Amino acid sequence: MGWPSLTAEPDPAPSGQEGPAPAPVAAPPNTPALDAATEEVVRRLFAYPRPLCAECRGRVLGRWGHGFTNPGRLEELSTRLGLPLPPLPEQAEACELCGGAFSRLPKWVDRCLAAAEGWEWQSFRCGSRFDPERLAREETLWSQLGSAHGESLRAAFNRELGKAIASRTGRRGDLLVPDVVFLADVPAGLASITVSPIFFYGRYRKLDRTLPQTRWPCRHCHGKGCEKCQGTGKMYQESVEEIIGGPVMALVQGEGHAFHGMGREDIDARMLGRGRPYVLEISRPRKRTLPLEEAMSAIASKAGGRVETSPLVTCTGKTVEQVKASRPEKSYQVVVAPRVPEEKLNEVRPLVEGHPLEQRTPTRVAHRRADLRRLRTVKSVRYVSSDAESSTLEVRAEAGTYIKEFVEGDGGRTRPSLSELVGFPLKVRALDVLEVHDDLVLTDAPSETSRTTGVA
């Protein structure tokens, strides 16, 4: 008994009439020739007496040729060598490799879709778990038959399950950035789902000198809640992350959020200009379509003028890598006291602009960072204005430069410092980041899926 062929046979000529000779069935393109070694494997495979379903028998040569199903591959080999197709086991469960898993694909589709109920998704990937003994058994079989073209049970099952889910739902498989990943635990008969996070890119401006960028766990209780933090587990009650991430997480019904900024400013520093680039990551979102206008309105309401953000753009995890890897120069506005005469600043500028600046880890962060020496470069120092008690300067510096310490000296841990060069101690009264000079271009332009499921 044979299996349905991949290609249709020509219609027979009507009875009593002589029709044209049937055209040979064409093999799919790029089908390789059968060398002597492979032909011998085929003959051993067809003669193998143990019960194997069509899928598993075809998988023994699953990487030979392209464009075939595994049963179709056996059809092609049977035709080429003039060998009768091996018999199928009477019960699919008798297959000694898959145990009938391929015959139960419709049930596995049902289980996967049941696991996905309540989650919005448009793209997917399939994975599976099999008894290790079965996986070892198939490798033993390949070795016995001498096959170098075997396809693993899991790879074949994942592909066929994916094709069945796509056919049932009209949604597409995506091996790189799927919305969900289905896992079929074949021995247990259970399907589960892993929901991928969603990512949004934006730029924030921070106008409040009391907000940290991200959640800051209490130093005393490490987030558990104590008298010092009034039971909140946090050093500061709100952050830029929570102001932006909270409303977005609520709208997509996520279970958590993470904030990936292109560096960070001090808590008491404002972030002005175009804003600082960031990626907001929402974990396990039940919805993947963000109503953008509603999100922006909710963020603005929660921020109360303290934080602003550009409209969110859907991206992928690759953008997180881009943002974290970027080290752009930054421009700062610094108010220093006492007043520095403009002529004095112009006198010392050539001593710092473009020259190496040696900075040890600042005293104020030494409790949480390794004590290292770093070489940084101040690109420019420009006088802006003065009053009776202070001067306003504009400084442009390499990424990672500690600006407060550049001005004050930090007890000699930064050299040269502006205080050292002007000849009297300076104190930073206010610090603002005027601009992050990045040239970030998103390399992960939204796919068709993220365009339709990202923001609305």
N, C-alpha and C positions, 0 to 999 in steps of 0.2 A: 504493500500500500504506500503510495507516494504522498508528497506534500504539495500544496498549491505552489505553482511555479511563479517566479517573479514576473515572467513575461508571458503574454498570451500566445497560445498556438494559433496558426492561421486557421480560418474556417475551412472545413472540408468541402470538397467539390460536391455539387448536387449529385444524387444517385443517378447512374447511367451516363454521366458526362465525365469526360476526362479533363481534369483541371490542371493548372500549372503545378509544377513540383513545388512543395512547401519550401519557403525560404528558411535558411538556418536561423535559429534564435541567436540574436546578437548578445554577446556578453557586455556588461557595463564597461565604459571606457577605463583605461589604465589597468585592466585586468592582466596580471603578469602571466607569462608562460609557465607551464608546470615543468620544473626541473626534475631530474631523476630522484633526488632526495625527497622532495615534496611529494612526488607521485607515490613513493614507497610509504610515506606517512599516510597518505589518503587510503591506500590499500589496507594498511593495518587498521586505520580508523573504521573503515567499512566492515572489516572482519571482526572488530572488537565485540565480544559476546555479551558483555554486561549491559544492563538496561540504561540507556541514555535517551533523554528527550531530544527533539530536533535542535533546540536551541543549544543544549550543552554539547551535542556531538559536533555541531557546526562551529562552536567556540574553540574546539581543538585547533582549528585553522582560522580563527576569527580575525587575524591580522593579515590574512592573505587576500589580496584583491580589495577593491572598494566598490561601494554601491550595492552590496548584497545584504540581505538579512542573513542570519546564520542558517535558517532552513534553506533559503535561496542559494547560499553558498554550496550546500550539499547537493542541491539540484544541479548546479553548474558543474561540480566535480563528477557527479554521476554521469552527466551527458558527455563530458570530455573523455572519461575513461571507459564508458560503456559498462559501468558497474550498477547493479540493482541497489536501490536505496535500502539502507539498513532498516529493520523493523522498529517501530515505536513500542515503548512499554505499554502494556494494556492500561495501567493506571499511571497518571502523570507523577504521582507521589513516589513511584518506584524508581524514578531517575536517581542514580546514585550520587550525582553531583549537586543538583539544585533542589532535590526533594519535591519537585512540582511547583517551585516558586513562580516560574514563568507562567504556568497555567492559571495562577491565582492573581494575575496582574489587575483585573478589574476590581477585585476586593481590596487590593492595596491602594488603588486610586481612591476608592471609597474611604478608606482609613485616613489617607493623607488629606483629603478634602474635609473630612470631619475634624481633623486636628487644626485645620486652617480656618474653621468657622469663627467668625467674629473678627478676623484680621483682614485688613485691606492689603492686597498684593497684586502685582501684575507680572512679575518675573520670578523664576524659581530655579532651584537646583535640587537634585536628588542624591541622597546617599543611602547606604544600606549597611547592615551588620549581619554577618552569617556565622554559623558555627565554624570555629577555626579548623575543626577536623575536616569539614567539607572543602575548605580552601586548600588544605594540605593534600587532600585526595586528588583534586584536579591537577595540582602540580606534579604529583606522582604519575598520573595518567599521561600528561604531556611528556614526561621523561621516558615512560615506557614506550610510547609511540614514536618518540624522537622528534616531536614537533617544536619548532622554534617560532611558531606563529600563533600561539594560544592567546586568547583574550580572557581576562579574569572574570570570574562569576560576578563579582560586585560591579565591575565596569559595565558588563552587558546588562545586568539587571537595572542599574541606575539609568542607563540609556533608554531601555525599553519602558521603564516606569515613567521617565520624563516624557517620552513620546505619547504614552497613554494619557498622562495628565494634560499635556498640551492639546491633544485631540478632544478630550472631554471638556476642557474649559476655554480653549481659544487663547490661553496665555502662553508666554514664551519662556523657554529655558534660557538661563544666563549663567555661564560658568564663572564669571568674574565678579559681578556685583548684583546678585539676586536679592529680591526683596525678602524672600523666605527660603529656607533650606529644609526639605523634608528628609527625615531619617526613617527608613523602614527597618525595624528590628525583626528580622525574619524568624529567628528561633522563638522570640516572645510573641510574635503575631501582633505587634504594636507599632503604630506610626506616631512620630512626634514632629514638632516644627520648631525651628530656630528662626527668630525674626531678626533681620538685620537692622542696625540703627539707620536713622536718616540724618543727613548733614545739611546744614545751611551756612552759607558764607555771607559775611557782612562786614561793616566797619562801624565801630562805636566811638562816640564822643562822651567823655565823662566830665561833667561840669560841677561835681560835688567833691570836695576835698576830704570827705570822710568815708568814701566807698573803696573797698578793695576790688580788684578785678574778679577774683573767684572766691568761693566759700573758704572761710578761714577757720579751721577747727580750734576750739578753745585749747590753749596751751596747758591748762591745769587738768582738764578731764579728758582731753583728746577726743572731743566730740560726744562724750557720753551724757553730759549735762551736769552742772554743779552750781554752787552758789555764785561763783565768780562770773559765770556766763548766764545766770538766771535761768538755768535749765535748758538753754537753747543748744548747747554744745558748740557755739560759735563765738569767735572773738568779736565779730561785727555782725549786726543783725541782718544786713543785706549786702549784696554785692552786685556788680555789673552782670555777672553770670546769672544770678537769681532773678534780677529784674527783666532780663531778656529771655532767659531759658524757662522760667516758670510759666508765663502765658503760652509760649509755644508748646511746651510739654502738655499743658492742659488741653490745648486745642487738638493735638494729635493723639491724645490719650496715651502718652508714653509713661514709662516707669522710672525714668531718671534722665539727667542731662549732664553733659560735660562741656567745658568751655576751653577752646584751644586758641590762645591769643598769640599774635606775632610779638612776643615779648610782653612786658607789663610795665606800667608806671607805678611809682610809689603811691601809697594810699592818699597822701596829702597833695598829690600832684594832679592837676587837671589834664585831660587828653583833649586837645582842640584840633583845629585844621580839618582835614578830611576824615579824621578818625583812625583808630588802630584796627587793622584787619584781624578777623577772628573767624573761627568755625564753631558753630553750635552743634553738638551731637546729642540726639535724642535716642535713648535706648528703648527697645521693645514698643514701638508705636503701634497702636491698633489701627490708626489711620495714617496714610502716607500722603494725603492731600492736605496741604496747609492753606486755609483761607487767608491770603496774604493781607488784605485790607483789615480784616478782623484782628489778625495777629499784631499788625503795626499799631492799631488803635489800643489793643490791650497792653502792649509794651509801654506806649506813651502814657497811658493811665497809671500804670504801676510805677513808672519812672518819676512822674511828677516834676519833670523838667531837670532831673538830676542826670539822666542818661539819654542819649539819642543814638539811634542806629539807622544805617542805610537800609533800604528794602532788602529782605533776605533773598538769596539766590540758592537754589538747590545745587548741591555738589556731592562729591563722594569722599571717601576716606583719603584719597590721594591728595586732596586739597589740604588736609590736616598736615600731611608730610611737607607740602610746599610751604605752608604758613610757619611751621616749626623750624624748617631749614633756612628760612629767609633771615638775613642779618643786614637789614638796611640801615643807612645812616639816619639820624634823627636830629631835628632842630628843637631847641628849648628856649623858653623865655625864663630868665632867672632874675629875681629881685634880690639884691645883696645889700647888706648894711655893714658898715657905714657907707656913705657916698664915696664912689670912686671917680675922680676927675677923668674926663674923657681923654685929656692929653696923657694921663698916666696909663690908662688902658692901652692907648695906641702905642705907647712906649714898650709895653711888655708883650703885645700881641705877637711880634715876630719870634718871641722865645717859646711860644706854645703852639702856634698854628703849624700843623704838619709835622711836628716833632713827637717822638715816642713819649708816652706818659705811662709811668709805672704805677700800678695800683695794686695794693694788697686788699684782700677781702675786707670791706668796711667793718668797723667795730659794730655798727648797728645790726648787721646780719651775720656776724661771726658765729653766733650761737647755733645757726642752722645751715651754714655753708662752710666748706673746707677753706682753710686759710691758704690761699694761692696768690701768686704774683702774676698780674696780667699786664701786657703792653697794649695800650690803646692810643688812638690818635684823635686829637681835637682838630677838626678841620678849619674852623673859623670862630672868632670871638668878635662880636660887633656891639658897639655902644648904641643904646636906644634912647635913654633919657635918664634924668636924675631929678630928685627933689632934695630937700634939706637933709634928709636922713638916709636915703638909699639911692641906689642906681639900678636901672633895668638893663640887662644885657641879653643878647641873643647868641646862643652857642650852637654850633653844629658839630656833631661828634660821631665817631664810629660806634657801631652797635656794641652794647655791653659796657659803655663808659659810665662810670658813676659820677654824675654831674655834681651832686652836693659835695662829694669828697674832692673833686677837681677844684671847686671853689674854696672849700674850708681847709683841706689838707688832711683831715682826720688824724691829727697828731703825728704827722710825718709818714702815714701809711700810703699817701698819694704824693708823688713828686714828679715834676714840679707842680705845685698848686698855685692858684691865682693869689691866694693870701701870701704865699712865700714871695711871689714875684713883685707884688705891689708894695710889700714891706710892712703890712699891718693885717691883723686877723679880720677875715670877712665871715659873715654869717648869712646863710640862705634864708630869706624870709618867705619866699614863695617860688614855686617851680611849676611850670606848665610845659607839656609837650606840644609844640606848635605843629609838627608834621613828622610823619613816618614816611621816609622817602623810598618806599618800595615800588617795584615795577612788576608786581605779581600779575601774571596772566594765568587764568585757570586752564590747566592742561587737560582736565577731565570735563570737557564740555558735556552738559547733560545729555544722556542717552534718550532714546524715544520714550523709554519707561519713565525716567526722571522728569522729562518734560510733561508727561501726562499725569504723573502722580506726585510731583514735588510741591508746587505752589499753585494756587488758583486765585 
